[in-house]
């Protein structure tokens, strides 16, 4: 499955979570390497949004903001072959760090590609923003700016 999205700036808070050793150890198991302590955010719409909502549903994430029509269409997207990887949350000093679901992928831009994963946090505010993790700082590696269009190919 392919998802095309438009690069967008996030809240700038992902590094707080992504740098946690508990998460990095699990990303190491998933990706074979540690990952950049941040995410690349992509806004998705139209048929790409349907695929992303299907992944959210597979993750068990409620998509409250999506219309019943979108949810119904997303349920018909065939993603049975795409493996979900659970990222466990944890508790540290009375602070809860939530879990997530990751789907291995490849990001393609300007005839270059990088292994990555779509990360769907259990607690997220937007149903139309895809968060991408990778060993590389993707904005720098690809010289990406807000508004650039990239392809994510789930594997």
Phi and psi in degrees as GROMACS dihedral restraints (atoms count N, CA, C in turn):
[ dihedral_restraints ]
;  ai    aj    ak    al  type     phi  dphi    fc
    3     4     5     6     1  -115.4    20    10
    4     5     6     7     1   136.8    20    10
    6     7     8     9     1  -124.5    20    10
    7     8     9    10     1   125.2    20    10
    9    10    11    12     1  -101.9    20    10
   10    11    12    13     1   132.6    20    10
   12    13    14    15     1  -140.5    20    10
   13    14    15    16     1   165.9    20    10
   15    16    17    18     1  -107.4    20    10
   16    17    18    19     1   124.9    20    10
   18    19    20    21     1   -58.6    20    10
   19    20    21    22     1   134.1    20    10
   21    22    23    24     1  -142.6    20    10
   22    23    24    25     1   155.2    20    10
   24    25    26    27     1   -79.0    20    10
   25    26    27    28     1   140.4    20    10
   27    28    29    30     1   -96.1    20    10
   28    29    30    31     1  -159.8    20    10
   30    31    32    33     1   -82.3    20    10
   31    32    33    34     1   -10.1    20    10
   33    34    35    36     1    77.3    20    10
   34    35    36    37     1    21.3    20    10
   36    37    38    39     1  -110.3    20    10
   37    38    39    40     1    -6.5    20    10
   39    40    41    42     1   -59.8    20    10
   40    41    42    43     1   -32.6    20    10
   42    43    44    45     1   -61.3    20    10
   43    44    45    46     1   -28.8    20    10
   45    46    47    48     1   -59.9    20    10
   46    47    48    49     1   -40.5    20    10
   48    49    50    51     1   -85.7    20    10
   49    50    51    52     1   -44.9    20    10
   51    52    53    54     1   -63.9    20    10
   52    53    54    55     1   -27.0    20    10
   54    55    56    57     1   -81.2    20    10
   55    56    57    58     1    -9.1    20    10
   57    58    59    60     1   -66.0    20    10
   58    59    60    61     1   132.0    20    10
   60    61    62    63     1   -56.8    20    10
   61    62    63    64     1   -39.8    20    10
   63    64    65    66     1   -57.4    20    10
   64    65    66    67     1   -43.2    20    10
   66    67    68    69     1   -72.1    20    10
   67    68    69    70     1   -45.7    20    10
   69    70    71    72     1   -58.4    20    10
   70    71    72    73     1   -37.9    20    10
   72    73    74    75     1   -61.7    20    10
   73    74    75    76     1   -40.3    20    10
   75    76    77    78     1   -71.8    20    10
   76    77    78    79     1   -37.0    20    10
   78    79    80    81     1   -64.7    20    10
   79    80    81    82     1   -35.9    20    10
   81    82    83    84     1   -59.1    20    10
   82    83    84    85     1   -45.5    20    10
   84    85    86    87     1   -63.3    20    10
   85    86    87    88     1   -40.1    20    10
   87    88    89    90     1   -73.1    20    10
   88    89    90    91     1   -48.9    20    10
   90    91    92    93     1  -100.3    20    10
   91    92    93    94     1   -12.8    20    10
   93    94    95    96     1    82.2    20    10
   94    95    96    97     1     7.4    20    10
   96    97    98    99     1  -161.9    20    10
   97    98    99   100     1   163.0    20    10
   99   100   101   102     1   -71.6    20    10
  100   101   102   103     1   163.7    20    10
  102   103   104   105     1  -117.8    20    10
  103   104   105   106     1   159.3    20    10
  105   106   107   108     1   -58.4    20    10
  106   107   108   109     1   136.0    20    10
  108   109   110   111     1   -78.6    20    10
  109   110   111   112     1    66.4    20    10
  111   112   113   114     1   179.6    20    10
  112   113   114   115     1   175.2    20    10
  114   115   116   117     1  -127.4    20    10
  115   116   117   118     1   156.6    20    10
  117   118   119   120     1  -100.6    20    10
  118   119   120   121     1   124.3    20    10
  120   121   122   123     1   -97.8    20    10
  121   122   123   124     1   136.9    20    10
  123   124   125   126     1  -126.7    20    10
  124   125   126   127     1   128.9    20    10
  126   127   128   129     1   -83.3    20    10
  127   128   129   130     1   134.7    20    10
  129   130   131   132     1  -124.8    20    10
  130   131   132   133     1   153.4    20    10
  132   133   134   135     1  -151.6    20    10
  133   134   135   136     1   174.7    20    10
  135   136   137   138     1    56.2    20    10
  136   137   138   139     1  -135.2    20    10
  138   139   140   141     1   -66.6    20    10
  139   140   141   142     1   -28.1    20    10
  141   142   143   144     1   -65.8    20    10
  142   143   144   145     1   -35.6    20    10
  144   145   146   147     1   -64.6    20    10
  145   146   147   148     1   -38.0    20    10
  147   148   149   150     1   -60.1    20    10
  148   149   150   151     1   -44.8    20    10
  150   151   152   153     1   -62.5    20    10
  151   152   153   154     1   -41.4    20    10
  153   154   155   156     1   -67.7    20    10
  154   155   156   157     1   -40.4    20    10
  156   157   158   159     1   -63.1    20    10
  157   158   159   160     1   -37.7    20    10
  159   160   161   162     1   -59.9    20    10
  160   161   162   163     1   -40.9    20    10
  162   163   164   165     1   -64.8    20    10
  163   164   165   166     1   -41.1    20    10
  165   166   167   168     1   -61.3    20    10
  166   167   168   169     1   -42.8    20    10
  168   169   170   171     1   -63.7    20    10
  169   170   171   172     1   -40.6    20    10
  171   172   173   174     1   -63.3    20    10
  172   173   174   175     1   -30.5    20    10
  174   175   176   177     1   -76.3    20    10
  175   176   177   178     1   -13.0    20    10
  177   178   179   180     1    83.5    20    10
  178   179   180   181     1    16.6    20    10
  180   181   182   183     1   -89.4    20    10
  181   182   183   184     1   128.4    20    10
  183   184   185   186     1   -71.0    20    10
  184   185   186   187     1   135.6    20    10
  186   187   188   189     1  -114.5    20    10
  187   188   189   190     1    72.2    20    10
  189   190   191   192     1   -63.5    20    10
  190   191   192   193     1   -33.1    20    10
  192   193   194   195     1   -77.6    20    10
  193   194   195   196     1   -16.7    20    10
  195   196   197   198     1   -78.9    20    10
  196   197   198   199     1   145.2    20    10
  198   199   200   201     1   -71.7    20    10
  199   200   201   202     1   160.2    20    10
  201   202   203   204     1   -59.6    20    10
  202   203   204   205     1   -36.0    20    10
  204   205   206   207     1   -63.3    20    10
  205   206   207   208     1   -46.7    20    10
  207   208   209   210     1   -61.4    20    10
  208   209   210   211     1   -44.3    20    10
  210   211   212   213     1   -61.0    20    10
  211   212   213   214     1   -43.1    20    10
  213   214   215   216     1   -62.4    20    10
  214   215   216   217     1   -44.9    20    10
  216   217   218   219     1   -66.0    20    10
  217   218   219   220     1   -38.9    20    10
  219   220   221   222     1   -64.7    20    10
  220   221   222   223     1   -33.2    20    10
  222   223   224   225     1   -65.8    20    10
  223   224   225   226     1   -20.1    20    10
  225   226   227   228     1   -89.5    20    10
  226   227   228   229     1    -4.7    20    10
  228   229   230   231     1   -74.7    20    10
  229   230   231   232     1   127.5    20    10
  231   232   233   234     1   -81.8    20    10
  232   233   234   235     1   105.3    20    10
  234   235   236   237     1  -125.1    20    10
  235   236   237   238     1    20.2    20    10
  237   238   239   240     1   -58.4    20    10
  238   239   240   241     1   -31.3    20    10
  240   241   242   243     1   -80.7    20    10
  241   242   243   244     1    -7.6    20    10
  243   244   245   246     1   -94.2    20    10
  244   245   246   247     1   121.5    20    10
  246   247   248   249     1   -85.2    20    10
  247   248   249   250     1   131.4    20    10
  249   250   251   252     1   -91.8    20    10
  250   251   252   253     1   134.5    20    10
  252   253   254   255     1  -116.3    20    10
  253   254   255   256     1   123.0    20    10
  255   256   257   258     1   -81.4    20    10
  256   257   258   259     1   130.5    20    10
  258   259   260   261     1  -108.6    20    10
  259   260   261   262     1   114.7    20    10
  261   262   263   264     1   -78.1    20    10
  262   263   264   265     1   142.5    20    10
  264   265   266   267     1   -82.6    20    10
  265   266   267   268     1  -179.1    20    10
  267   268   269   270     1  -160.6    20    10
  268   269   270   271     1   169.9    20    10
  270   271   272   273     1  -119.1    20    10
  271   272   273   274     1   128.4    20    10
  273   274   275   276     1  -134.9    20    10
  274   275   276   277     1   121.9    20    10
  276   277   278   279     1    50.4    20    10
  277   278   279   280     1    42.3    20    10
  279   280   281   282     1    78.6    20    10
  280   281   282   283     1     2.0    20    10
  282   283   284   285     1  -105.5    20    10
  283   284   285   286     1   129.4    20    10
  285   286   287   288     1   -90.8    20    10
  286   287   288   289     1   129.2    20    10
  288   289   290   291     1  -111.6    20    10
  289   290   291   292     1   115.1    20    10
  291   292   293   294     1   -73.0    20    10
  292   293   294   295     1   165.3    20    10
  294   295   296   297     1   -84.2    20    10
  295   296   297   298     1  -179.0    20    10
  297   298   299   300     1  -158.8    20    10
  298   299   300   301     1   171.3    20    10
  300   301   302   303     1  -122.8    20    10
  301   302   303   304     1   136.9    20    10
  303   304   305   306     1  -119.7    20    10
  304   305   306   307     1   145.3    20    10
  306   307   308   309     1  -127.8    20    10
  307   308   309   310     1   120.4    20    10
  309   310   311   312     1   -64.0    20    10
  310   311   312   313     1   144.5    20    10
  312   313   314   315     1  -155.9    20    10
  313   314   315   316     1  -178.9    20    10
  315   316   317   318     1  -135.3    20    10
  316   317   318   319     1   131.4    20    10
  318   319   320   321     1   -97.8    20    10
  319   320   321   322     1   128.1    20    10
  321   322   323   324     1  -114.9    20    10
  322   323   324   325     1   132.4    20    10
  324   325   326   327     1  -156.9    20    10
  325   326   327   328     1   127.1    20    10
  327   328   329   330     1    49.1    20    10
  328   329   330   331     1    53.8    20    10
  330   331   332   333     1    60.8    20    10
  331   332   333   334     1    25.3    20    10
  333   334   335   336     1  -131.3    20    10
  334   335   336   337     1   152.4    20    10
  336   337   338   339     1  -143.3    20    10
  337   338   339   340     1   154.4    20    10
  339   340   341   342     1  -140.1    20    10
  340   341   342   343     1   138.3    20    10
  342   343   344   345     1   -67.5    20    10
  343   344   345   346     1   142.5    20    10
  345   346   347   348     1  -156.4    20    10
  346   347   348   349     1  -171.6    20    10
  348   349   350   351     1  -147.7    20    10
  349   350   351   352     1   144.2    20    10
  351   352   353   354     1   -82.9    20    10
  352   353   354   355     1   125.5    20    10
  354   355   356   357     1  -112.2    20    10
  355   356   357   358     1   123.1    20    10
  357   358   359   360     1  -115.7    20    10
  358   359   360   361     1   100.0    20    10
  360   361   362   363     1   -64.6    20    10
  361   362   363   364     1   147.4    20    10
  363   364   365   366     1   -60.9    20    10
  364   365   366   367     1   -34.9    20    10
  366   367   368   369     1  -114.6    20    10
  367   368   369   370     1   110.0    20    10
  369   370   371   372     1  -142.6    20    10
  370   371   372   373     1   153.8    20    10
  372   373   374   375     1   -92.1    20    10
  373   374   375   376     1   -25.7    20    10
  375   376   377   378     1  -120.1    20    10
  376   377   378   379     1   137.2    20    10
  378   379   380   381     1   -93.3    20    10
  379   380   381   382     1    -5.0    20    10
  381   382   383   384     1  -118.7    20    10
  382   383   384   385     1    19.4    20    10
  384   385   386   387     1  -120.5    20    10
  385   386   387   388     1   118.3    20    10
  387   388   389   390     1   -91.8    20    10
  388   389   390   391     1   131.1    20    10
  390   391   392   393     1  -104.2    20    10
  391   392   393   394     1   127.7    20    10
  393   394   395   396     1  -113.4    20    10
  394   395   396   397     1   134.0    20    10
  396   397   398   399     1  -115.9    20    10
  397   398   399   400     1   151.9    20    10
  399   400   401   402     1  -161.7    20    10
  400   401   402   403     1   161.3    20    10
  402   403   404   405     1   -66.8    20    10
  403   404   405   406     1   -24.2    20    10
  405   406   407   408     1   -98.3    20    10
  406   407   408   409     1   151.3    20    10
  408   409   410   411     1   -77.1    20    10
  409   410   411   412     1    96.8    20    10
  411   412   413   414     1   -62.5    20    10
  412   413   414   415     1   -38.2    20    10
  414   415   416   417     1   -59.5    20    10
  415   416   417   418     1   -40.4    20    10
  417   418   419   420     1   -77.3    20    10
  418   419   420   421     1   -44.3    20    10
  420   421   422   423     1   -57.1    20    10
  421   422   423   424     1   -44.6    20    10
  423   424   425   426     1   -98.5    20    10
  424   425   426   427     1     0.6    20    10
  426   427   428   429     1    51.7    20    10
  427   428   429   430     1    54.8    20    10
  429   430   431   432     1   -87.3    20    10
  430   431   432   433     1   146.4    20    10
  432   433   434   435     1  -127.9    20    10
  433   434   435   436     1   158.1    20    10
  435   436   437   438     1   -53.0    20    10
  436   437   438   439     1   135.0    20    10
  438   439   440   441     1    99.3    20    10
  439   440   441   442     1   -20.2    20    10
  441   442   443   444     1   -64.5    20    10
  442   443   444   445     1   144.8    20    10
  444   445   446   447     1  -101.5    20    10
  445   446   447   448     1   131.3    20    10
  447   448   449   450     1  -130.9    20    10
  448   449   450   451     1   158.3    20    10
  450   451   452   453     1  -109.5    20    10
  451   452   453   454     1   136.1    20    10
  453   454   455   456     1  -113.5    20    10
  454   455   456   457     1   123.8    20    10
  456   457   458   459     1  -110.7    20    10
  457   458   459   460     1   114.2    20    10
  459   460   461   462     1   -77.5    20    10
  460   461   462   463     1   138.8    20    10
